[in-house]
């Protein structure tokens, strides 16, 4: 059952309370550096929180939980909003460059590892290209990464703070005490909401805030006379886990040489083509706008490239466009308009009677904010043929809708790439991963090349 708008408002106020359990973000001015590193994460799954941190040496990483970002494809499609202290503020950054691994790091990266259960871990870590953290004018964001290397002593009764974006709202904090320390998990009474997952849990040490855990969620609901209990994974346990997992192992020079001989130069058979494309696609997310150059570097003739472009973009996936449009609406629209009643008004204006009936049958509350999951289930199937007009009724700018319509990350580009790869494999019996790396290197896509090599280096080390 969906929570009422009033219930959501009460819960949000508790997550930002000032009665000892929490406080306004303004109380954190002396800790502004750590706050600047915390961001809101928005993707098709909804909202979460994450933070930018030092991973050792010159390595900068993004840290959040696995249930907010569970793979590199989701990470690359996410929006990261910094400096979001109050409504109307915030710098939303799209196209943040993330990589699954690199050599010479102190914290080995395991970008999709989760151990289920309260005694396990739940995290996502990926390398960040700091040059991609810029505002709309191209200026670098004022971010000082949080240090991950300290081991902090903590015990029952200690005061901790969760710095969070509850319900996808402005940055806030919740202050309370530790209830229990159990294995790799820290339990505390800091109240949080959906959207807070991935927040840093910090403790003051010598007048400086230091991260002790990554917030995961609610462990026990509040009962009469008792506060709820919330929990997170110890940061020290996460760092240790990344260093001891085979998936996080970084290859030696000898392994890289063997990898080139055994994997990268091995011809890809037609039987392997579908699997090859599914493995290749996530690596190509950052070059979507340059897919034709990539095809040209693979040796595909221009006539074929032009034919593929015309055919595949004519069949661009309207469902993907609908999803992207609604994701943008949820992340950019004011809270006052981010409600079911706005969706209903747009549907009625376009005479989408099936959608109106679907919403009425589902019993949505006009004053509640729709989740991306509900929009996926109830709205997207009904607007795929009229998503552009529907976006206009939601007051999304025509320039943004045109960008989505022609977006190189949409279904048209995905189908174009698949068609190009199929043609390449059919006409080149010796086609292999090394050809892909050569094409990407010619485009100066060194980050993508490093990502591919790291992926297959981990595969080699895990199976040798």
Helices and strands as residue ranges (DSSP letters): H 5-15, E 22-23, G 25-31, H 32-36, E 38-43, E 46-56, E 59-64, H 72-76, E 79-82, E 91-93, E 98-99, E 113-114, E 122-128, G 130-132, E 146-147, E 159-164, G 166-168, E 172-182, E 185-188, E 200-205, E 208-220, E 229-234, H 235-244, G 246-248, H 253-259, I 260-264, G 270-272, H 273-281, G 282-290, H 291-297, H 302-314, H 318-332, H 340-349, H 353-362, H 372-374, I 375-380, H 381-383, H 387-393, H 398-406, H 411-427, H 433-442, H 446-463
